[in-house]
Amino acid sequence: MQPADVSVAERLSAEGFYELDQRMWRRSWPDPELRPATRAGAWVARTRHFLETDPGGCWVADDDTGMVGMATSFVRDKTWCLATYAVRPGLQARGIGKQLLEAAMHHGRGCLRGMLAASSDPKAVRRYRLAGFSLHPQMFLTGTVDRDAIPVIEKVREGSAGDTDLMDSIDRQVRGAAHGPDHPLMQRFWRAIVSDTTTGSGYAYLDDNGGVALLAATHRRAATRLLWAAIADGGQEQSIFHVTAANEWAVDVGMAARLELHQDGYLGLRGMSPPAPYLHNGALL
Ligand SMILES: CC(C)(COP(=O)(O)OP(=O)(O)OC[C@H]1O[C@@H](n2cnc3c(N)ncnc32)[C@H](O)[C@@H]1OP(=O)(O)O)[C@@H](O)C(=O)NCCC(=O)NCCS
């Protein structure tokens, strides 16, 4: 992938995931642009960032008609992570994805550990399992928050760039790899909150809707505090995504807030157990 490819790759991935959403869930979001402009802008910024940090992890597949597939991946502390992976609808299941994944995984050839957030597309899941990933089902909680259930929240403060070393230390302990150069990107788009006490430390990034984009903590108690803080600051309708069975503390918080529990996709892992207490991000893991 070259910098000039990023905007075409963004449209291709938007089409791929739009078609997947219709196929798997028989639903489509109303936006005729496939992916709303603000999200498209964040996607482009994120992909440019991967191209800068990991040019060898980012690949496109072309034919006579132009780009037909793309994959972006990156290595942090010897953990290889797959960020985005899509083949143009109509051209899937012809072996293009296999070649793209092999090219991206070559970038992580020195890494024993790997992470990816898999969609429910049976083709994607087949590719990941054949590439040696263990598939851990992801739950999510969604619905109308019962605000009377929100406890008094203490020991949570706003985070800043000054917390980056602490965040990296927490990530190294919980998922075995720091986010390192991804923090400035995340701090550009998301609000950070931190809980740092003698009994446990953690942080979370909250997206535009106040939802958790990423949460990591050394102890369940700190993670629970951070998730409640996010819920308290969010609107009436909320969702908590990317919850593995290793993170029942998050199921318990969501249920206490009277959200509904559902399931979608997998956390794909190689050479590691599901991180906890941890709510991974779909692309930055
Ligand atoms: C996932 C994706 C990138 C894979 O690309 P692709 O070009 O379709 O992949 P390939 O053709 O190389 O491999 C697909 C595999 O699934 C198999 N397959 C095809 N249809 C299938 C089905 N309905 N169920 C299960 N397996 C299926 C193919 O036979 C092939 O396996 P094989 O090589 O062992 O025969 C592409 O399908 C896609 O863009 N999906 C929508 C977006 C998405 O989910 N991306 C992944 C995000 S985590």
The ligand as an SDF file (V2000), in Angstrom:
LIG
                    3D

 48 50  0  0  0  0  0  0  0  0999 V2000
  -12.6000  -11.8360    4.8900 C   0  0  0  0  0  0  0  0  0  0  0  0
  -12.1800  -11.5100    3.4500 C   0  0  0  0  0  0  0  0  0  0  0  0
  -11.1880  -10.3270    3.4720 C   0  0  0  0  0  0  0  0  0  0  0  0
  -11.4840  -12.7400    2.8760 C   0  0  0  0  0  0  0  0  0  0  0  0
  -11.1370  -12.4920    1.5340 O   0  0  0  0  0  0  0  0  0  0  0  0
  -11.5430  -13.5720    0.3940 P   0  0  0  0  0  0  0  0  0  0  0  0
  -10.9130  -13.1320   -0.8570 O   0  0  0  0  0  0  0  0  0  0  0  0
  -13.0060  -13.7420    0.4290 O   0  0  0  0  0  0  0  0  0  0  0  0
  -10.8010  -14.8660    1.0170 O   0  0  0  0  0  0  0  0  0  0  0  0
  -10.3310  -16.2010    0.2800 P   0  0  0  0  0  0  0  0  0  0  0  0
  -11.1210  -16.4200   -0.9480 O   0  0  0  0  0  0  0  0  0  0  0  0
   -8.8540  -16.1710    0.1660 O   0  0  0  0  0  0  0  0  0  0  0  0
  -10.6760  -17.2660    1.4210 O   0  0  0  0  0  0  0  0  0  0  0  0
  -11.9920  -17.5160    1.8160 C   0  0  0  0  0  0  0  0  0  0  0  0
  -12.0980  -18.9220    2.3510 C   0  0  0  0  0  0  0  0  0  0  0  0
  -13.4430  -19.1500    2.8350 O   0  0  0  0  0  0  0  0  0  0  0  0
  -14.0550  -20.1940    2.0840 C   0  0  0  0  0  0  0  0  0  0  0  0
  -15.4740  -19.8450    1.9500 N   0  0  0  0  0  0  0  0  0  0  0  0
  -16.1240  -19.2680    0.9320 C   0  0  0  0  0  0  0  0  0  0  0  0
  -17.4120  -19.0760    1.2470 N   0  0  0  0  0  0  0  0  0  0  0  0
  -17.5750  -19.5680    2.4970 C   0  0  0  0  0  0  0  0  0  0  0  0
  -18.6710  -19.6820    3.3810 C   0  0  0  0  0  0  0  0  0  0  0  0
  -19.8890  -19.2330    3.0540 N   0  0  0  0  0  0  0  0  0  0  0  0
  -18.4580  -20.2300    4.5960 N   0  0  0  0  0  0  0  0  0  0  0  0
  -17.2510  -20.6840    4.9640 C   0  0  0  0  0  0  0  0  0  0  0  0
  -16.1670  -20.6120    4.1680 N   0  0  0  0  0  0  0  0  0  0  0  0
  -16.3350  -20.0510    2.9490 C   0  0  0  0  0  0  0  0  0  0  0  0
  -13.2880  -20.2550    0.7850 C   0  0  0  0  0  0  0  0  0  0  0  0
  -13.4170  -21.5170    0.1770 O   0  0  0  0  0  0  0  0  0  0  0  0
  -11.8810  -19.9770    1.2770 C   0  0  0  0  0  0  0  0  0  0  0  0
  -11.3160  -21.0700    1.9550 O   0  0  0  0  0  0  0  0  0  0  0  0
  -10.2530  -22.0540    1.2090 P   0  0  0  0  0  0  0  0  0  0  0  0
   -9.1710  -21.1460    0.6650 O   0  0  0  0  0  0  0  0  0  0  0  0
   -9.7350  -22.9460    2.2810 O   0  0  0  0  0  0  0  0  0  0  0  0
  -11.0190  -22.7590    0.1470 O   0  0  0  0  0  0  0  0  0  0  0  0
  -13.4030  -11.1180    2.5680 C   0  0  0  0  0  0  0  0  0  0  0  0
  -14.2610  -12.2350    2.4530 O   0  0  0  0  0  0  0  0  0  0  0  0
  -14.1600   -9.9050    3.0710 C   0  0  0  0  0  0  0  0  0  0  0  0
  -13.8300   -8.7980    2.7030 O   0  0  0  0  0  0  0  0  0  0  0  0
  -15.2210  -10.0830    3.9100 N   0  0  0  0  0  0  0  0  0  0  0  0
  -16.0110   -8.9790    4.3950 C   0  0  0  0  0  0  0  0  0  0  0  0
  -15.2330   -8.0680    5.3340 C   0  0  0  0  0  0  0  0  0  0  0  0
  -14.6380   -8.8380    6.4880 C   0  0  0  0  0  0  0  0  0  0  0  0
  -15.3030   -9.5830    7.1860 O   0  0  0  0  0  0  0  0  0  0  0  0
  -13.3340   -8.6320    6.7140 N   0  0  0  0  0  0  0  0  0  0  0  0
  -12.6190   -9.2600    7.7850 C   0  0  0  0  0  0  0  0  0  0  0  0
  -12.6840   -8.3460    8.9470 C   0  0  0  0  0  0  0  0  0  0  0  0
  -12.0620   -9.0570   10.4220 S   0  0  0  0  0  0  0  0  0  0  0  0
  1  2  1  0
  2  3  1  0
  2  4  1  0
  2 36  1  0
  4  5  1  0
  5  6  1  0
  6  7  2  0
  6  8  1  0
  6  9  1  0
  9 10  1  0
 10 11  2  0
 10 12  1  0
 10 13  1  0
 13 14  1  0
 14 15  1  0
 15 16  1  0
 15 30  1  0
 16 17  1  0
 17 18  1  0
 17 28  1  0
 18 19  1  0
 18 27  1  0
 19 20  2  0
 20 21  1  0
 21 22  1  0
 21 27  2  0
 22 23  1  0
 22 24  2  0
 24 25  1  0
 25 26  2  0
 26 27  1  0
 28 29  1  0
 28 30  1  0
 30 31  1  0
 31 32  1  0
 32 33  2  0
 32 34  1  0
 32 35  1  0
 36 37  1  0
 36 38  1  0
 38 39  2  0
 38 40  1  0
 40 41  1  0
 41 42  1  0
 42 43  1  0
 43 44  2  0
 43 45  1  0
 45 46  1  0
 46 47  1  0
 47 48  1  0
M  END
$$$$
